[in-house]
Amino acid sequence: MIAGGGTAGHVVPALAIADVLQEKGFEVHFCGGLQGMERELVPKAGYPFHPVRIRGFERRLGLGTLRTLLSLPVAAWDAWRALRRVRPACVIGVGAYASGPVVAEAAVLRRIPSLAVEMDAHLGWTNRILSLLVDRVCLSFPGAHAEGGKFVFTGRPVRPELLRAVPEEGRVRFGVEEGLPVVLVFGGSLGAPTVNREAFAAFSAEPTPYTVLHVTGSRNFDALEERHRRENRNPRYRIYPYLDDFPSALAAADVAVARAGGSVAELLARGIPSVLVPFPLATADHQTKNARMLEEEGAALVIPDHELTSTLLASAVDELLEPTAHRRMSEAALALARPDAATRIAEQVVQLAGPPRA
């Protein structure tokens, strides 16, 4: 049983873990909230989904906090019912509030082997509590917590198709001129307004010595696309609301400009030096922690959202494309990467749960 989700940045790695466990012969079920991405993505991937009716906690006291507290008994009942129905050999929490009641009940009341997976560079609120209860905690980044004992650095799972994509095929797909570097700009499914605004200003006004693939997200695309038709003077600047074949774009990229959520694991797995602009309102400022960890290890440059300008962004990209710096940062990214993270986590599950039931 895998519990949790919330954002695609939690659900997609959880599905990667599920795929490996299924290949090993396990039957995998999911528990998750009704508002998170898991409600859509899990059934689409073909896994049974058991809803847990819990609300997220707000940062300030108010009516929302009261509603969350009132939802806890309902969530506990949903968790009890799902665990009783499935009777899992192991329960895996992947973060977000829905994982709390499921993993806690499994670990404390039912004595089911349990494991928590921390997707960011620090332990989130839910996982800090669950770490006291579970048998194992898998860390996506070194330094998220002291390793040893129940804490194991496994890396953050990435989609297999991201690793299979071939750079040459990606360059052909996007019509990149031979020998020309590629800069990939993206900020999530909805988009990142600050990144979109400054990237457009930095790369569309004049021809660049590199191709720019700018994935704006759905929210900002129409306005930027209109400006693109009216103002763009760079034939190597391309704009997209989203990309179904994003793995091809990532494979073709030499440098990336991105937020610092789940995408950082994908950048590391491909060895892509990056300019990271953390989302300033992320819970517990976890994106800044992710970004600073990459910067400290030499794999990225970090520009806070409120400091980002088109001039600073263009200068940072030039710095990353300098051959010596690019090689050094790419090697640093690959040294941090754990492309087999899903398999490493599955091995921890097997240690706790034993082999699949006949």
N, C-alpha and C positions, 0 to 999 in steps of 0.2 A: 504494500500500500504506500503510495506516494502522496503526501499531503502538503498543500500550500499553493502558491502561485502569485496571483495579483497581476503583475506585469508580464509581458512577453519575455522580458529579461530573466524571469524566474521560471516561466513555464517551458520555454524552449530547451534550456538545459535539462529540466526535469524529464522532458520527453526523450532527450538523448540518453539519459540514464535508463529510462523505461525500455528503450529499444535494445540496449545491450542486455538488460535482464531478461527480456523476452527471448533474445537469441540464445541465452544460456538455459532456457527452458522454464523460466518462471512465468506465472500468470500475474499481470500487473493491473492494479486498480488505482484510481486517483480519487482523493477527496479535495474539495476546494470550495471557494466562495462563489456566490452567485453574481457578484459584480466584477470579478477578475477575468483576465483573458483565458484562464483555464476552462471556463464554462464553454468557450467556443473552440479552443485549440485542442483540448483533450479528446472530445468525441470525434472531431475531424481526423485526428490521428488514429482513431479506432480503439481507444481504451475506454473501459467502463468508468463513468464519472458519478461520484456520490457527493451531492451538495452539502455544504455546512453553512448554516445561516448565521454568519457572524459579521459584524460591522467593524471597520477599522477605527483605531483610536485617533482622535483629533489632538492637535498640539496644545489646544487651550481647553479649559474647562467650560462646559456649556451643555446645551441640550443634546448635542451629538455624543458627548461622553456618556451621558445618562443612557441614551439609546444603546450604545455599545455595551455598557454594563448589563443592561436588561437582555441583550442578545446572548450573553455567555451561557446561561442555562440551556437555551435552545440549541446553541452550538454543541454543548456537551452531550445533549441527547442525540443530535445528528451523528456525532462522532461515535458514541456508544453503539448506535444502530448499525452504522457502516462497519465497524470493527466486528460486531457480532455476526453480521451477514457474511463478510468476506473471510474472517478468521485468518489474517495474514501471518506469515512466518516472520516478517520484519516490517517495520514502519519507518519511512524515510520522510523527514520534514525538509522542505526546500525553501522555507522562509514565507513571509506574509502571515497575517493573523490566523488564517484558516488552518495553518499547520499546528498552532498552539494546542487547541483542545484535543486534536486527534493524536498527536505524538505524546502529549502529557498523559492522556488516558491510557494509551498503549503501554507506556513505560512504567507508570506508577500503579495503575489499577489492574492491568491485565498481564503485566510482566512480559510483554512481547519485546523481543530485541528491537532496539530502535537506534536511529542514526539521524543526525541533523547535517544538512549541507549549507554552509555559508557562502553565498554567491558574491559577496563584496569583500573589500579589504579591511573590514571590521565586522565584529559580531553585531548583528541587528538586535533590536529590542526583544523580539520573540526568541531568537536563537540564544541570546544571553541567558534567558530563563531555561530554555530546553537543554542547554549544555550541562546544566546541573543534574538532569534527569536521564539523558540518553546514554547509550553505551559507547557511541563513537561520534565525533564531530569532524566532518571533512571540510577543509579550508581551501578556498579557491585561490588564495594568494598567500605567499609567505608573509609572516608578520601580522596576519589577521588576529592571531592569538599565539601564545607560546605553544610550540609543537611538543609532542611527547605525551605519553599517557593516552587519553582518549582522543587527543587532537592530532589529526593527520593531514598533511598538505597533499592534496590530490590534484589540485587545479580545478578550473571551472569548465564544465562540459561545453563543447561547441557542436554545432550541427555537422554531421559527416560530409554533407555536400559542400560545405565551406572548405574542407580539406582536399576534396577531390577536384575542385575547379582548377583548370589549367590557365596560367597567365596568358599564353599565346592565344588561346581561344577567346579569352576575355577581351584582349586587345582587338582581335578581329571583330568580335561582336559589337564593340563600340566604335569601330572605325578609327582606331588610333594610328597616327602616322608612325612609320617605322623609326625606332630609336628615340621616340619622344616619351618623356616621363608622363605619368598619370597621377593626378591629384584627385582623390575621392572625398567629397564633402557630404556628410549626412548627419541627421540629428534625431532619428527615431521616426516612427510611423506618422505621428502628427507633425513633427518638425520642431526646429529650435529657432524661434524668431530672431534672436540676436545673431546666431551663427549664419542664418540665411541672409539677413540684411548685410552683414559685413562681408560675407563671402561673395555676394553679388557685386558689391562695390569694389572688392579687391580684384576680382577675376574677369568681370564682364566688360570693363571700360576700355581696355586696350589689349592687343594680342599678347599672349603669354608664351613662353618657351616650353610649355607643357599643356597637355589636355586636362581640362577640368570636368569631372562628372559630378554634378551637384544634385543630390537627391533631397528635395526640400521638405518632403512630407506633405500630406493632403491639405493641411490647414493654411499654409502660406503659398501654395503653388499658383493659384489663379492670379494673385496680385503680382508675383514675381514673373510669371510667364508673360503677362501683359507688358511689364517693363522690359523683359527680355526681347520681345518683338520690337519695341520702340527704341531701346537704348543700347542693346548689346552691340559691341564693336569687336568682339573677340570670336573668330570662327572656331576656336578650340574650346569654347565654353559651352557645355550642354547642360540642360536643366530637365529634371524629371520629378514628377510627384512621388513616385515610388518605383522600385524595380523588382519584378518577379524573379529575375535572375541575378539577384544581388551577389551571390557567391562569385559570379563571373566578374562583376565590377570589383569586388574585393581582391580577386586573384590578379586582376590587371593593375591594381593600384601600387604605386611606389611610395606614396605618402597619403595619409588620411587626416582630415579635419573632422572631429566628432565630439559628441558628449562623452561622458566617462561612466556610463552604466554598463550593461552586459556586453556592449560591443568591444570593450577593452580586451576581453578574452579572445575574440575573433581576430583583432589586430595582432595580438601576440602570437596566435597560432600561425598567422601568415607572415610574421616577421616584418610588419609594416610600421615604420616610424610614424609618429602621429603628433598632431597639435590637438590637445584636449582642452575643451571648454566646459567644465563641469556645470551641470544644472544647479543653480544656487539654492533652489527650494527642495532638493531631494531630501528624503527622510534622513535625519541625523547627518546631513551633509555628506552622505556616503560617496557621492560621485567625486567630491574633492579628495577624499581619502584614497579612492581608487587611482585618481589621476596623479596625485603626489607620489604614490608608491611607484608608479611607472617612471615618473620623472627622476626619482631618487636612484632608480636602477639604470637610468640612462636610455630608456626606451621611448620617451615622449617629452614634449615641451608642454607646459601648462599655462594657459591664459585665463584668468578669472573672467566670468561672464561680463562683469561691469567694466572691465578693462579692455575688452576686445574692440579693436578698430580695424578697418580695412588695411591700413598701412602696417599695423603690427602683425596682422595675419599674413599678408603677403611676404613680409620680411621673415617670419617664422618658417613659412613653406620654403623659401629660398635657402634658409639655413639647413633644413632637413634634406634638401635635394643636393647639397654639396656632397660629392662622392665619398670623401673620407668620413664625414659625419653620418651620412646615410648608411654606410656599411657598419659603422660602430653601433648605431642605434638599432639597426636591423638585427645584428647579432645579440644585442641586449634583450630585444623583444623575444627572440627565439629561445634565449636562455631562461626566460620567465615562463614560456609557454608550456602547457601540458596538454598536447593534442589528444592524448589517451585518457583524459580525466574521467570520462564516463565509464571507461573500463576499470579504472582504479577504484572508483566509487562502488561499482558493481562487485568488485572483489571484496571490498569491505562488507558489503551486504551478505555475500556468500559465507564469509567468516562468521558473521553473526547468526544467520538464518540456517546455515547448512545447505546441502544441495537441494535442487527443486524437488517437490513432492512427486512421487510417481503417479 
